[in-house]
Amino acid sequence: MSSTPFLSVRDLHVHFSTEDGTVRAVDGLSFDVERGRTLGIVGESGSGKSVTNLAVLGLHHPEHTEISGEILLDGRDLLTVGERELEQLRGNKMSMIFQDALASLSPYHTIGRQIGETFRKHTGASRKEARERAVEMLTKVGIPQPDLRVDDYPHQFSGGMRQRAMIAMALVCDPELLIADEPTTALDVTVQAQIMDLLKDLQQETGTSIIFITHDLGVIADIADDVLVMYGGRCMERGTKKEVLSDPRHPYTLGLLGSMPTLDGPVDVPLSPIPGTPPSLLHPPGGCRFHPRCSFTEEVGGGRCATEQPVLELVDGRGSACHLSTEQRARCFADFAGIRPN
């Protein structure tokens, strides 16, 4: 890995002011994204995944959002730059694929115009050059007959083709960081696999760094190099894909893996969903955010999980925020069957 990460987030806090109080959506999050690698951010809905990455892009409303910490993109702190500079960075340096392509694309303009306008804004290209670039990008993402489909509207594309068009738009200016916010959630499994293969091929071709947001560990096993497990606005565990999926060190990661079906597991053994519900970030629990749902708090003892926030200690990028000792974890996790990524 490079000694200098392309993206470095340090002690990020994102709080929203509401009529009911302050929502602590992200609460002290730190992570790195290396050049040319894919970081998978996984967690349940409401864990802070999308909020984190909207903060990276500078897309939160400043009047209702309080953001602190550091977001260093290629050494530049994005929290200190102005909106005009952020607009230049979005598209050129960093870009995002949103979850719902139909809602993200304008129904009033053709696919080619929407891709081309992004290119024109950042490069000053002519309309003819922008159209040629749009056809080139549609070809690159596997749209058939791109010279004809460039003049179609979003409703004339299938779900998978709209998502490919969104990828084309996100990559039209060759950004160095691509954020994919659950881009395969609404697609069938065959199209999901095609989209993930496309992202991997494009990454190999361009060297783009990718943040892939998902709640699906199966997707993480397929596309990620490194994994960040989020819960309640905090990082529970970090490591490489193989480390996290085959040797989980946090009870929440263990719970996610235990609730996921596998092809090689016994067919008569039921899945083990995590009991309870995610915490309210208006009034988050003290100590470890996961302790109300954790099965191992008595193993730690002394009420420590409810009163003391565990520290995320990293060794070579690997670690978890949990009070369980190495010996306690080995004993508690002894029945874990694990996933062995290829």
C-alpha angles and dihedrals in degrees: 000000000000115000089226114054116220090225121027121180116191128190093333117190121184115182128176124207113224136166089259095050140274119332109212094206095164118021118185103331124173130178143139134225115205123215113273094006133110121233114199114207110198134181145112123291110287095028093118101257099129094035089057094053095043085056090054089054093043093238100135119108105255095212094061102029132076113198126181137166128054133300106186115190109186088336096312118115106229092198091066101047125092127252093256091056091046090054089055092049093049106083096009102054102011136015141175138223109209125216100241109047094183092056092043097051120073112245091208099063134056121255090246094053092050093050091042095049090057090052093047093050094056101034107028091235122164122253090256092051091046092052091049090050091049091053089048092052093046088052091050093053093048104256108158118235092008094178088063101033091053087079095050125104124238094258089060091061126080119239093262093047091049089053090050089051089052089052089050090052092047092051100039093103095041098246118199093219123045121188114199112193106201091308094172101045098104095040130092117255095258092054090043090058091048092051093048092048088050092052092049092049092048091048091052089049098046106022091233119169111233134202108197115195117200146137091216116095090192089064090047090053090054104044113018131092095185131022135214116190113205130194130167093353094306138095113256099177142000135189144103118311093256093048095050099041099041099034110026115188101188127067090228092057088047089052093051091051092046092054094053121091118233131201095225098046126100111281095217097056113095122227117260109228119197108260120238130014135284115277126263107253089209088067107014118186119259124249113013109011090220098051097100089061099034122112095202105058092107089055089060092043134184094077087276095140091058097047109029124060109224116236119237102231114188128200112186089342094308126114150100137228100237136121093220112112120228090259094047092048092050089052096044095044095043094114095052111124095194136202118263108205117210 
